[in-house]
Amino acid sequence: MELDDCWNRQGVWGQGQERCTELDRYGHCHNCPVFSHAARRLLDRDIPDAYANEWAAVLASPKEFQWSNPYSSFVFRIGPEWLAFPSSIIREVIARSRIHKIPHRREPMLKGLVNVRGKLEICISVGAVLGIRPAAMGNEQNKSSERERLIVAEREGFCVAFPVSEVKGIVHYDIDRVADPPVSVTGAQDAYTGGILKIDGIEVGIIDEKLFFQTVKRGLA
């Protein structure tokens, strides 16, 4: 199929006798009916047999697709411990606010109530649930820091808030990067640590959120 590709021979920059007389009317080759007609001829041309057969084989072949870095966790720090929950249960992260004590409640994990956008949420201590000793947290438990945040997490309709020393944010990774926890995990109890993920030179304990929330529910019942 031969095309009159005058836009390649003359174009919009042709001078003198080479200048297309239709440019005064259309201003640019792309606005000219000759260019549009050539484009339609290219699109309407018959498909070569080899091309059709190649794509038929591609579309008929089994599909093998694997997500790159399909897992994501939300990483934060409690005292000296870097921990992570699945990012799917993190509802929001806000500035740390005042925690209101609940009278006649003395559970170690229960810190009180916090106001989150006009709604009172239960505030817990992740360190108390995981067994992070207050002594290991040093002055951070009594000293306010600009890195401190309040995380609101929700699983199966049960919502809690908890203060953290620092937030790293969401990280994406492949499951092959997760190592088995050592025999003894410093600070966090073995039962809650599903694996260890190394990120930027730090070891992050991935917490089993199902077991964690079950413990919190039992402790607050």
Secondary structure as the mmCIF struct_conf table of DSSP 4:
data_model
#
loop_
_struct_conf.conf_type_id
_struct_conf.id
_struct_conf.beg_label_comp_id
_struct_conf.beg_label_asym_id
_struct_conf.beg_label_seq_id
_struct_conf.end_label_comp_id
_struct_conf.end_label_asym_id
_struct_conf.end_label_seq_id
HELX_RH_AL_P HELX_RH_AL_P1 CYS A 6 ARG A 9
TURN_TY1_P TURN_TY1_P1 GLN A 10 GLN A 10
HELX_RH_3T_P HELX_RH_3T_P1 GLY A 11 TRP A 13
HELX_RH_3T_P HELX_RH_3T_P2 GLY A 16 GLU A 18
BEND BEND1 ARG A 19 ARG A 19
TURN_TY1_P TURN_TY1_P2 THR A 21 GLU A 22
HELX_RH_AL_P HELX_RH_AL_P2 LEU A 23 TYR A 26
BEND BEND2 GLY A 27 HIS A 28
HELX_RH_3T_P HELX_RH_3T_P3 CYS A 29 ASN A 31
BEND BEND3 CYS A 32 CYS A 32
HELX_RH_AL_P HELX_RH_AL_P3 PRO A 33 ASP A 44
BEND BEND4 ARG A 45 ARG A 45
HELX_LH_PP_P HELX_LH_PP_P1 ASP A 46 PRO A 48
HELX_RH_AL_P HELX_RH_AL_P4 ASP A 49 ALA A 60
BEND BEND5 SER A 61 SER A 61
HELX_LH_PP_P HELX_LH_PP_P2 PRO A 62 LYS A 63
BEND BEND6 SER A 68 ASN A 69
STRN STRN1 TYR A 71 ILE A 78
TURN_TY1_P TURN_TY1_P3 GLY A 79 PRO A 80
STRN STRN2 GLU A 81 PRO A 86
HELX_RH_3T_P HELX_RH_3T_P4 SER A 87 ILE A 89
STRN STRN3 ILE A 90 ALA A 95
HELX_LH_PP_P HELX_LH_PP_P3 ARG A 98 ILE A 99
STRN STRN4 HIS A 100 HIS A 100
HELX_LH_PP_P HELX_LH_PP_P4 LYS A 101 ILE A 102
TURN_TY1_P TURN_TY1_P4 PRO A 103 HIS A 104
TURN_TY1_P TURN_TY1_P5 PRO A 108 MET A 109
STRN STRN5 LEU A 110 VAL A 116
TURN_TY1_P TURN_TY1_P6 ARG A 117 GLY A 118
STRN STRN6 LYS A 119 ILE A 124
HELX_RH_AL_P HELX_RH_AL_P5 VAL A 126 LEU A 130
TURN_TY1_P TURN_TY1_P7 GLY A 131 GLY A 131
HELX_RH_3T_P HELX_RH_3T_P5 PRO A 134 GLN A 141
TURN_TY1_P TURN_TY1_P8 ASN A 142 ASN A 142
BEND BEND7 LYS A 143 LYS A 143
TURN_TY1_P TURN_TY1_P9 GLU A 146 ARG A 147
STRN STRN7 ARG A 149 ARG A 155
TURN_TY1_P TURN_TY1_P10 GLU A 156 GLY A 157
STRN STRN8 PHE A 158 VAL A 164
BEND BEND8 SER A 165 SER A 165
STRN STRN9 GLU A 166 TYR A 173
HELX_RH_3T_P HELX_RH_3T_P6 ILE A 175 ARG A 177
STRN STRN10 VAL A 178 ALA A 179
HELX_LH_PP_P HELX_LH_PP_P5 ASP A 180 PRO A 182
BEND BEND9 VAL A 183 SER A 184
BEND BEND10 THR A 186 ALA A 188
HELX_RH_3T_P HELX_RH_3T_P7 ASP A 190 TYR A 192
STRN STRN11 THR A 193 ILE A 199
TURN_TY1_P TURN_TY1_P11 ASP A 200 GLY A 201
STRN STRN12 ILE A 202 ILE A 207
HELX_RH_AL_P HELX_RH_AL_P6 GLU A 209 LEU A 220
#
